[in-house]
Amino acid sequence: TCSILERRGGEGGAEGSSTPCRWPNSLMAVSLLVLVLVFVMFCWVSSAVSASAGGNFHRDFDIMWGEGRARILDKGKLLTLSLDQFSGSSIQSKNQYLFGKFDMQIKLVPGDSAGTVTSFYLSSQGAEHDEIDFEFLGNLSGEPYTLHTNIFTRGGGGREQQFYLWFDPTQDFHTYSIIWTPQRIILSVDGTPVREFRNLESIGVPYASKKTMRLYASIWNAEYWATRGGLIRTNWTQAPFTASYRKFHADACIGPSSAKSSKSWCGEIYSGSGSDDSDDNRIIEEESEMMIQESIQWVQNNYMIYSYCSDIKKFPHGLPAECVVSDSNFYDHVNI
């Protein structure tokens, strides 16, 4: 779990093994691009309320804490966040957003990074905050990183899904994306969707649709839960631990401190109001949806190591409603 100014330990899922397999069909990544292109069309309406630009860390972010451990380099093009035994470091976006697509390229801490957590996430403020998380749990040298994802709505989380990545995330930069619309949230890695969370408010599942959120990045110490449930503690002789960020990009609605005044406008844009509902557009949407679901299924079949929707012990009185929805309009499969 996480908060605005401090990342702290949270629920950790059980670890398991994954089966190596081929790279997903390239059409899966292409389908996400098609979806994003359609999605972004509705952003190009007014520069007063929307943002669609390559990021500059000097211009777009404030350093929140870390006392010099957060460094913005190369004229704002590169950010490094470091952790030592005294403190981690964090940044937050100057803007608050209501819906959008957010990309960040990240190169994770190499070598023995056990106990560390590197993050990239959206969060609102307040006790009943919304949050969409990418968290990368460190490891002993040579062991795979764990991608830990979570979604909070109205202050409630517990929706963890964990994956092994199909590449070494410490050797080069890779792109991690959050797509957040009134209808759904999609998390993707290098254009490959890995997770989806639908708006199911109609059946009583809270959804992040009413509060603006800032974008955050941080590195922090979570040795009591991050690596094998806390069995492997941080080796401080390896400090400082440093992660690098670059090529932040946002296609998003910029909202005020309260989403009330911009909610209607942004909602119309990102729901596709006013778009041409031709047969061609419907076919593109149907094909994209199919490819997205195939990609998510591929990742979950081969690289998922934990899902809250499979954790009967965590929910002895029944799984959350979104885990058992069978409506094909929402999910083609349920991972139980």
Order of alpha helices (4+ residues) and beta strands (2+ residues): alpha-beta-alpha-beta-beta-beta-beta-beta-beta-beta-beta-beta-beta-beta-beta-beta-beta-alpha-alpha-beta-alpha
